[in-house]
Amino acid sequence: MAFAEILWMLVSYTCIFLISLLLAWTVYYDFTRTHIPAGMKEGGKLRAFNLIMNFSFGLGLFLEKLGVCSKIKFLRISFDGIPPMKDSKLLIKNMFFEHVPVRVYWPKTPSPAGNRRGLIYLHGGVGQIGSLRSYERVCRYLARESNSVVVNIGYRLSPEYRPPIQIQDCFTAIIYFLKNAKDYGVDPNSIVIGGDSSGATLAAGICQDLVSRTDLPRPRAQILLYPFLQALDFSLPSYQQNHSIPILFKKRAISLGLSYFYPKTDGVAGIMKNAHVPEKLRVKYKKWISADHVPDEFKVRGYVPAEPAPFSEELYQLCQPGFQSKYSPLIAEDEIIRQVPEAYILTCEYDVVRDDGLLYKKRLEDNGVRVTWHHLKDGFHGIAFVIDYGPLQFQGTQIAMENVIHFLHGLSK
């Protein structure tokens, strides 16, 4: 047997052995570090989904150590998923709004009212993963079922492009579409801005920024699916109750948030205990960000008021970006909040950022902004992403997306 063949066999067997170890570690980690609540519908499917997620994270790290590709690039490929078949009900085009790549979806059915409603969708992924391709099913579903023109924005990602590039790209594309909506068969006064997870952060922040723009049509509404809206309190009831429930663990959420801004993510343990927030900010924003404002029904699974860890000036400096309203829309001033468009907010019971949505709902309503709220009692972070994935989607996925469609249709009234 030639030396090259022997070497290839050794490399192959070594890789198989290491991947088998990784798979064994993934199973061990899942059953010892994660928690599937008793009685949760489709809990077994969630566990299987989480196993795949954790294996992808581990394999990405393994490939990075080998120098094959970076972990984040592997996760992006995994997140892109399986391309859907051609949709005969939609016309789909890739184009640019200024320099920003977008994918636009037009329903082929005639619009009885002339120009259609428009929906600008900002995908999640903590500004590091997610793409036009990965959210193809979500945007197709929204366009097809709501009879709207949907714009999926392919903003640039970190770490190749550090913040605030992501917000700038989204803002550029949104302004272009607001100004040129009629060219795309859209009523400029019927444009909705929405997103999920960190995409909902972008959507909420941009809706706040747009209140000062008198030269543009006013967005008709905002859609916020399980939004991340504040980086000041990681001890809210939802963070305590859901810290180890898939797919967004508390530690993972903070680590991904830090890596969005910086190459290294040191300091996660202290931030998890709120050591990054000085007393003056804690006092200032307690009127908006506090467990006191979370309804008691969301504390029954357990909540203990937590004293923050000793303040760290180093962590405070590290987390400075998170104390801006564009990354923490919950801390925007009342004069801004009262001018934003009406909102649809989806919260999920088993989601670490559940209480962000609840607190924003209260802030909007306290300022006279109309809110349509839907709470998935069996929901978890990211549940809407698997729409149109057939047997892979959850019962709550369909329920959540049908509620979004119902909200969009209601805007016509």
ROGUDREN-10609 format. One record per residue (C-alpha): residue in one letter; x, y, z. Coordinates in steps of 0.001 Angstrom, whole numbers, plus 524288, in hexadecimal, padded with zeros to 5 digits. Each point is the difference from the previous one (the first is absolute). Example, Ala and Ser with C-alpha at 12.3 -4.5 7.8 and 13.67 -1.06 7.14 Angstrom:
res	u	v	w
A	8300C	7EE6C	81E78 $
S	8055A	80D70	7FD6C $
! end
This chain:
res	u	v	w
M	80000	80000	80000 $
A	80574	80D3F	7FC28 $
F	8040E	80995	80A6C $
A	7F5E8	809EF	7FB45 $
E	7F51E	7F5FA	8018F $
I	8046A	7FC9C	80DC2 $
L	800BC	80E59	80398 $
W	7F26D	80260	7FA6B $
M	7FA84	7F491	807D9 $
L	80637	8050C	80C7E $
V	7FA96	80D98	7FDCC $
S	7F27F	7FA9F	7FCB1 $
Y	7FF5F	7F724	80BEB $
T	804F2	80AEF	808B2 $
C	7F574	80939	7FB0F $
I	7F580	7F59F	801C7 $
F	804D4	7FD79	80DCB $
L	8003F	80E6A	80382 $
I	7F282	8028B	7FA3C $
S	7FAC9	7F43C	80783 $
L	805A4	805D4	80C64 $
L	7F9AF	80CFB	7FCA8 $
L	7F2E0	7F960	7FDEC $
A	80151	7F8DD	80D04 $
W	80374	80CC9	806C1 $
T	7F456	806AA	7F9A6 $
V	7F6B0	7F5AD	8053A $
Y	80648	80078	80D75 $
Y	7FF88	80EDB	80063 $
D	7F1DB	8004F	7FBA4 $
F	7FB2E	7F698	80A40 $
T	80805	805C1	80B30 $
R	8000D	80EA6	7FD25 $
T	7F31D	8029E	7F931 $
H	7F225	7FF58	80510 $
I	7F392	7FC67	7F8C4 $
P	7F469	803DC	80891 $
A	7F724	7F4D1	80408 $
G	7F356	7FFC9	7F862 $
M	80545	80893	7F516 $
K	7F998	7FC52	7F32A $
E	809A3	7FA8E	7F62D $
G	80AD4	80054	80A2A $
G	80687	7F46E	7F963 $
K	80093	80744	7F321 $
L	805D2	80BD6	806D2 $
R	80A6F	7F76A	80626 $
A	80353	7FA2A	7F2B5 $
F	80068	80D9E	7FA0B $
N	80907	80473	80AE8 $
L	808F8	7F448	7FE28 $
I	801DE	80401	7F1E2 $
M	802A5	80E10	8041A $
N	80A02	7FC2A	80A52 $
F	80694	7F674	7F6BA $
S	8011C	80ADE	7F5E1 $
F	8061D	8091F	80A09 $
G	809A4	7F571	8040A $
L	8034D	7FBCD	7F228 $
G	801F0	80E20	7FC11 $
L	809BA	801CA	80B0D $
F	806BF	7F342	7FC42 $
L	8017C	80442	7F1D0 $
E	80516	80D36	80477 $
K	80A81	7F960	80839 $
L	803EF	7F7F5	7F416 $
G	800ED	80C54	7F7E0 $
V	7F5A1	7FB52	7F660 $
C	7F6CC	80B7D	80203 $
S	7FBB8	80912	80AD9 $
K	7F55A	7FBB8	80952 $
I	7F750	80B44	7FC0D $
K	800ED	7FCA6	7F17E $
F	7FC53	7F1E9	802B8 $
L	7F465	8046E	80824 $
R	7FB93	808CF	7F4EE $
I	80040	7F49A	7F680 $
S	7F86B	7F792	809A5 $
F	7F64B	80ADA	802A5 $
D	7FD1E	80190	7F180 $
G	7F8F3	7F303	800B3 $
I	7F9CB	7F8C0	7F4A6 $
P	7FC47	8086D	7F443 $
P	7F157	7FF9D	7FD5C $
M	7F9F2	7FC30	7F311 $
K	7FB39	80A41	7F668 $
D	7F3BB	8070D	80488 $
S	7F637	8018E	7F4F3 $
K	7F842	80A35	80795 $
L	80B22	809C8	80157 $
L	808F0	8080F	7F777 $
I	80D39	800CF	806B6 $
K	80B42	808DA	7FC15 $
N	80D6F	8030A	8058C $
M	803D6	80E40	7FED3 $
F	806A9	80B3E	80712 $
F	7FA2B	80B5D	80769 $
E	80B5C	80977	7FECA $
H	80B91	7F70E	8035E $
V	7F830	7F698	8089E $
P	7FC0C	7F2B7	7FA63 $
V	7F19C	7FCBF	8018C $
R	7F6AE	7F575	7FB89 $
V	7F254	80485	7FC54 $
Y	7F3FB	7F745	7FFB9 $
W	7F3C7	803BF	7F843 $
P	7F35A	7F80D	8008D $
K	7FBBA	7FC83	7F224 $
T	7F19D	80186	8032D $
P	7FA2D	80D1E	7FC06 $
S	7FE65	80A1E	80AB4 $
P	7F1DF	804F0	80052 $
A	8041E	80C49	80759 $
G	80AA6	80433	7F687 $
N	80D0A	8019B	806DD $
R	80289	7F5A1	80A33 $
R	80477	80056	80DF8 $
G	80EBA	7FF26	801BA $
L	80750	7F873	80A7F $
I	80E6F	80232	80276 $
Y	805D2	7F45D	80726 $
L	80C90	80099	80806 $
H	80525	7F27E	80328 $
G	80564	7FB69	80CF4 $
G	80D04	7F993	802E5 $
V	8066F	809B5	8096E $
G	8057D	80772	7F470 $
Q	80951	7F4BD	7FD08 $
I	7F808	7F560	7F968 $
G	7F3C8	80019	7F7B0 $
S	7FE98	803B4	7F1BB $
L	7F6A1	801FC	7F4C5 $
R	80079	7F15B	7FDDD $
S	7FDE2	7FBBB	80E13 $
Y	7F3A1	80832	80153 $
E	7FABD	7FC38	7F2B1 $
R	7F4EF	7F7BE	80597 $
V	7FC0B	80A49	809F7 $
C	7FF1E	80ABB	7F5CF $
R	7F928	7F778	7F60C $
Y	7F5B9	7FC55	80A05 $
L	7FDCF	80E21	803F2 $
A	7FEC3	804A3	7F1E1 $
R	7F749	7F4DC	7FBB4 $
E	7F6AF	7FFB0	80B87 $
S	7FEC6	80EAE	80267 $
N	7FFA1	803D4	7F19B $
S	80ACA	809E1	802C3 $
V	80C73	803E7	7F91D $
V	80AD0	7FB6E	80913 $
V	80DD2	80569	80001 $
N	80A58	7F766	80653 $
I	80C2A	80806	8032B $
G	80D4A	7F979	7FED2 $
Y	807A8	808FA	808E9 $
R	80E88	7FDD6	80234 $
L	803F6	7F7A4	80B90 $
S	809A3	80081	80B37 $
P	80B31	7FD04	80230 $
E	803D1	803B2	7F218 $
Y	7F84F	80C90	801A6 $
R	7FEFC	804F1	80DD8 $
P	7F471	807ED	80512 $
P	7F9B6	80916	7FCB4 $
I	80134	7FB2F	7F1DB $
Q	7F436	7F706	801BD $
I	7F709	80B0B	80446 $
Q	80555	80900	7F581 $
D	7FD65	7F5FB	7F54B $
C	7F229	7FDAB	804BC $
F	7FD5F	80E80	8015C $
T	80535	802B1	7F24C $
A	7F76A	7F572	7F9EF $
I	7F3FF	80408	807B7 $
I	80132	80E5E	7FC5A $
Y	801AB	7FC42	7F1B9 $
F	7F3C3	7F793	80057 $
L	7F7F0	80A42	80724 $
K	803B3	809F3	7F5A4 $
N	7FDF8	7F707	7F457 $
A	7F510	7F715	804A8 $
K	7F6FB	802D3	7F486 $
D	80A52	7FB2B	7F67D $
Y	7FE4E	7F2A7	8064B $
G	7F138	80014	80017 $
V	7FF26	803D6	80E5C $
D	7F7E6	80A56	806CC $
P	80A3B	8087D	80700 $
N	7F671	8022E	80B3E $
S	7FE37	7F15E	8022E $
I	80DD0	7FB82	802CD $
V	802BB	7F776	80BD8 $
I	80D88	7FDFB	805E3 $
G	8024A	7F322	806F8 $
G	809C1	7F5DF	80439 $
D	80302	7F50E	80970 $
S	8096D	7FF6B	80B83 $
S	80B44	8096D	7FD3A $
G	7F909	80399	7F361 $
A	7F4D1	804A5	8088A $
T	809FB	80810	80795 $
L	803BE	80690	7F346 $
A	7F1C6	801D7	7FC25 $
A	7FC46	8064A	80CFE $
G	80BF5	808D4	7FFFA $
I	7FDF1	80466	7F1FB $
C	7F19B	802DC	80280 $
Q	8048A	808BF	80B1D $
D	809FE	806C5	7F73F $
L	7F5D7	80274	7F586 $
V	7F707	80805	808CB $
S	80890	80BEF	7FD8E $
R	7FFA5	7FE8A	7F134 $
T	7F59E	808F8	7FA7A $
D	804B3	7FDD6	7F213 $
L	7FBC0	7F1B7	7FFA3 $
P	7F317	7F8B0	80090 $
R	7FD0A	7FB4C	80DBE $
P	80103	7F13B	801D6 $
R	7F283	7FA1A	801C0 $
A	80411	7F653	80A92 $
Q	80B10	7F815	805D0 $
I	8009E	7F14A	8020C $
L	808ED	7FB35	80ADF $
L	80192	7F14A	80161 $
Y	80643	7FC1A	80CF6 $
P	8081B	80C8E	8001E $
F	80C7B	802AC	8078C $
L	7FDF0	80DD9	80503 $
Q	80928	802DB	80B54 $
A	80DA4	7FCAD	804E6 $
L	7FEEE	80519	80DE5 $
D	7F93A	7F554	807D1 $
F	80309	7F1AC	7FDC5 $
S	7F947	7FBD6	80C9B $
L	7F1FE	80249	7FBCA $
P	7F6A6	7F49F	8027D $
S	80144	7FAD8	7F21C $
Y	80ED3	7FF97	80111 $
Q	7FF02	7F896	80CCF $
Q	7F59C	7F676	7FB8B $
N	80509	7FD31	7F256 $
H	80EBE	800F3	80170 $
S	80228	7F1EA	7FB8C $
I	7F43A	7FDE9	7F717 $
P	80332	7FE93	7F17B $
I	8030E	805E2	7F715 $
L	804CE	80CE2	8058D $
F	806A6	7FDC8	80D03 $
K	802F7	80BA5	808A1 $
K	80EB3	7FE38	7FEFE $
R	7FF56	7FE0A	7F14F $
A	7F7BB	80C32	7FE35 $
I	809B9	80893	8073B $
S	80BD5	7F9A6	7F99A $
L	7FA61	801FD	7F266 $
G	7FC6C	80DF9	8035C $
L	80DF1	802F1	80420 $
S	805F7	7F959	7F422 $
Y	7F775	808A6	7F770 $
F	807F0	80BA9	804BE $
Y	80D41	7FA46	8038C $
P	80944	7F51A	7FBB1 $
K	800A6	7FA7D	80DD4 $
T	7F4DE	7FD55	8095D $
D	806A3	800BC	80D4C $
G	7F732	8048A	80AFC $
V	7F3CF	7F7F6	7FD3F $
A	7FF3A	7FACB	80DF0 $
G	7FFE7	80DAC	805E3 $
I	7F640	8053E	7F62C $
M	7F6E5	7F49C	802F5 $
K	7FF90	8055D	80DF6 $
N	7FE1F	80E28	7FB9D $
A	80D88	8044F	80486 $
H	800CD	80884	7F3D1 $
V	7F579	809B4	8043B $
P	80389	80B89	808E3 $
E	7F661	803B9	80A90 $
K	7FC7B	80CDD	7F976 $
L	7FB4B	7F8F4	7F3BB $
R	7F8FB	7F598	807DF $
V	7F87D	80A75	80759 $
K	7FD74	80818	7F3C4 $
Y	7F9FC	7F4EE	7F834 $
K	7F934	7F89F	80AED $
K	7F378	8071B	7FC4E $
W	80044	7F871	7F329 $
I	80882	7F3FC	8021A $
S	7FC68	7F8BE	80C54 $
A	7F99C	7F34C	8041A $
D	7F61D	808A5	8070B $
H	7FA04	80309	7F2B5 $
V	7FF1A	7F1C0	7FBCE $
P	7F255	7FA84	802C4 $
D	7FF79	7F66D	80B52 $
E	7FB00	7F521	7F733 $
F	80D83	7FF7F	7F9E9 $
K	806A5	7FDD5	80D21 $
V	7F8CB	7F3B9	8042D $
R	80A7C	7F702	7FA6F $
G	80986	80646	8094D $
Y	8064F	80D1C	80240 $
V	80917	804D0	80AAC $
P	80429	80E56	80035 $
A	80E91	7FFA3	7FD74 $
E	80A37	8094E	80542 $
P	80989	803ED	7F54E $
A	80E23	7FBF7	80124 $
P	809B6	80A9C	80407 $
F	800EE	80A4F	7F582 $
S	80B13	7FE8F	7F62C $
E	804AA	80C32	7F8FB $
E	806B8	7F755	7F5FA $
L	7F353	7F8EF	7FCBA $
Y	7F8BB	80CE8	7FFAF $
Q	80958	80555	7F5CB $
L	7FEF9	7F341	7F863 $
C	7F128	800B9	7FFB7 $
Q	7FED0	80E6B	7FC7C $
P	7F9E1	7FD31	7F2A9 $
G	7F502	7F88C	80694 $
F	7FC01	80C2F	80783 $
Q	7FBEE	806F5	7F37F $
S	7F1B7	7FFD0	7FC33 $
K	80300	7FA9E	7F273 $
Y	804A5	7F380	8069D $
S	7F709	80124	80BDA $
P	7F364	805FF	7FAA6 $
L	7F987	7FE7B	80D4C $
I	807B7	80B9A	80540 $
A	7FB8E	809E1	7F5CE $
E	7F99E	80C03	805BC $
D	7F135	80131	800ED $
E	7FF91	80AE3	7F5DB $
I	80569	7F63E	7F626 $
I	7F81D	7F448	80474 $
R	7F2EF	806F7	7FED9 $
Q	80295	802EF	7F191 $
V	80374	7F256	7FB35 $
P	7F612	7F872	7F7C6 $
E	7F6DF	7F5D9	805A3 $
A	80635	7F2F8	802DB $
Y	7FE1B	7F17B	7FF69 $
I	80835	7F931	80A72 $
L	801FC	7F15A	8011C $
T	8053D	7FAAE	80CCF $
C	80322	7F1D6	8032E $
E	7FEC2	7FA24	80D85 $
Y	80CBE	7F855	7FF58 $
D	80894	80AFE	7FAF4 $
V	80A5F	8078B	80779 $
V	7FBEA	80CC5	7F971 $
R	7F174	7FDF5	802A1 $
D	7FF9A	80AED	80A01 $
D	8063A	809C3	7F6A1 $
G	7F3DC	7FEAB	7F7A4 $
L	7F705	80120	80BC9 $
L	806E2	80C3E	804D3 $
Y	7FFAA	8064F	7F289 $
K	7F199	7FCCF	7FED7 $
K	7FDC2	8075A	80CBF $
R	8084E	80B89	7FBAF $
L	7F8CA	80156	7F32E $
E	7F2A0	7FEE9	8063E $
D	803B2	8099B	80ACE $
N	80349	809AB	7F536 $
G	7F36D	7FDFC	7F877 $
V	80580	7F748	7F54B $
R	7F6FA	7F51E	7FBAA $
V	8058F	7F258	80236 $
T	7FB68	7F2DB	7FB0F $
W	8065A	7F5CC	808B1 $
H	8009B	7F165	7FE3B $
H	80624	7F6FF	809F7 $
L	803A9	7F1FD	7FC9B $
K	7FECC	7F804	80C73 $
D	80803	7F509	7F9ED $
G	808AD	808ED	7F816 $
F	80EC4	80141	80025 $
H	809AE	80950	7F9CF $
G	800CD	7FE63	7F140 $
I	7F37B	7F840	7FE74 $
A	7FB55	807B9	7F416 $
F	80C60	7FD32	7F845 $
V	7FBCB	7F23A	7FC20 $
I	7F365	80410	7F938 $
D	7FD93	7F826	7F391 $
Y	809E5	7F5A0	8040E $
G	7F566	7F5A4	7FFFF $
P	8018A	7F626	80B16 $
L	80B52	807D0	80593 $
Q	7F76D	80B73	803CD $
F	7F8FC	80097	80D16 $
Q	7F195	801AA	802C7 $
G	8031C	80D35	805E4 $
T	80725	80408	7F393 $
Q	7F391	7FF98	7F80D $
I	7F80B	80686	80AC1 $
A	809BA	80B1D	80161 $
M	80107	802AB	7F17C $
E	7F14E	7FF50	7FE03 $
N	7FEA0	80A6C	80A7D $
V	809BC	80896	7F8D9 $
I	7F829	7FE69	7F378 $
H	7F369	80339	80746 $
F	80669	80C5D	80535 $
L	8046E	80414	7F265 $
H	7F28A	7FDF0	7FA37 $
G	7FA3B	807E5	80B1F $
L	8084C	80BBC	7FC55 $
S	7F7D8	801B0	7F3BB $
K	7F3F0	802F2	807FD $
! end
